[in-house]
């Protein structure tokens, strides 16, 4: 019978697999992000990609927050167990606070970005 390799023996293989995949992703996306036909240098492309990711994150987080808050509210309303009601209330508070923080980040960046445009701080 063949002996199954232990985690200690498999760990280096997993490590190098992850490193290889990361390097391949980096090497394959670098020319795409740096192409002048795409509208500028790599930093403008990075900025555009990050804005797109943030917009998608806000849309997804809003949907997830509404669904999770609805579940927490249903648990609060129907549960007869006081511990479940307390946990649902604490989860509802966490959901609201996290959603507010995620939505506020965009406003903070939009407000601060004109001050630090071009690498120079210019106070309002």
C-alpha positions in Angstrom: 0.0 0.0 0.0 1.2 3.5 -0.7 1.4 5.8 2.2 -0.5 9.1 1.9 1.9 12.1 2.2 1.5 14.2 5.3 0.7 17.9 5.3 4.3 18.7 6.1 5.4 17.0 2.9 2.7 18.6 0.8 3.1 22.1 2.2 6.1 23.1 0.1 4.3 22.0 -3.1 1.3 24.1 -2.2 3.5 27.1 -1.4 5.3 27.0 -4.7 2.1 26.4 -6.6 0.6 29.6 -5.0 3.8 31.6 -5.7 3.8 30.4 -9.4 0.1 31.3 -9.9 0.7 34.7 -8.3 3.7 35.4 -10.6 1.9 34.3 -13.7 -1.1 36.5 -12.9 1.3 39.5 -12.3 3.2 38.9 -15.5 0.0 38.4 -17.6 -1.8 41.6 -16.2 1.2 43.9 -16.3 1.2 44.4 -20.1 -2.5 44.9 -20.2 -2.5 47.6 -17.5 0.5 49.4 -19.0 -0.8 49.6 -22.5 -0.9 53.2 -23.8 -4.0 52.4 -25.9 -5.9 51.8 -22.7 -5.6 55.5 -21.7 -2.5 56.4 -19.9 0.1 54.8 -17.7 -0.2 52.0 -15.2 -1.2 54.3 -12.4 -4.2 55.7 -14.2 -5.2 52.2 -15.1 -4.8 51.1 -11.5 -6.9 54.0 -10.4 -9.7 53.1 -12.9 -9.6 49.4 -11.9 -9.8 50.3 -8.2 -12.7 52.6 -8.8 -14.5 49.8 -10.7 -13.8 47.3 -7.9 -15.0 49.7 -5.2 -18.2 50.4 -7.2 -18.8 46.7 -7.5 -18.0 46.1 -3.9 -20.5 48.8 -2.8 -23.3 47.2 -4.9 -22.6 43.7 -3.6 -22.2 44.9 0.0 -25.5 46.7 -0.1 -27.3 43.6 -1.3 -25.5 41.4 1.3 -26.2 43.9 4.1 -29.9 44.0 3.3 -30.2 40.2 3.2 -28.2 39.7 6.4 -30.1 42.5 8.2 -33.4 41.0 7.1 -32.4 37.6 8.4 -31.3 39.2 11.7 -34.6 41.1 12.0 -36.6 38.0 11.3 -34.6 36.1 14.0 -35.3 39.0 16.4 -39.0 38.9 15.7 -39.7 35.2 15.8 -37.2 33.8 18.2 -38.3 33.0 21.8 -34.8 32.4 22.9 -33.4 35.6 24.5 -29.8 34.6 23.6 -30.7 34.3 19.9 -32.4 37.7 20.1 -29.4 39.3 21.7 -27.0 37.8 19.1 -29.3 38.9 16.2 -29.3 42.4 17.7 -25.5 42.5 17.9 -25.2 41.1 14.3 -27.6 43.8 13.1 -25.4 46.5 14.7 -22.3 45.0 13.1 -23.9 44.9 9.7 -25.0 48.5 9.9 -21.7 49.8 11.1 -19.7 47.9 8.5 -22.1 49.1 5.7 -21.7 52.7 6.8 -17.9 52.4 6.9 -17.7 50.9 3.4 -19.9 53.6 2.0 -18.1 56.4 3.8 -14.7 55.3 2.4 -15.6 56.5 -1.1 -16.7 59.9 0.2 -13.4 60.3 2.2 -11.3 59.4 -0.8 -13.2 61.7 -3.1 -12.8 64.5 -0.6 -9.1 64.0 0.0 -8.0 63.2 -3.6 -8.0 66.8 -4.9 -5.7 67.8 -2.0 -3.0 65.3 -2.8 -3.3 65.5 -6.6 0.1 65.2 -8.3 1.9 64.2 -5.1 1.7 67.6 -3.6 -0.4 68.4 -0.6 -2.4 71.6 -1.1 -4.7 72.4 1.8 -8.2 73.8 1.0 
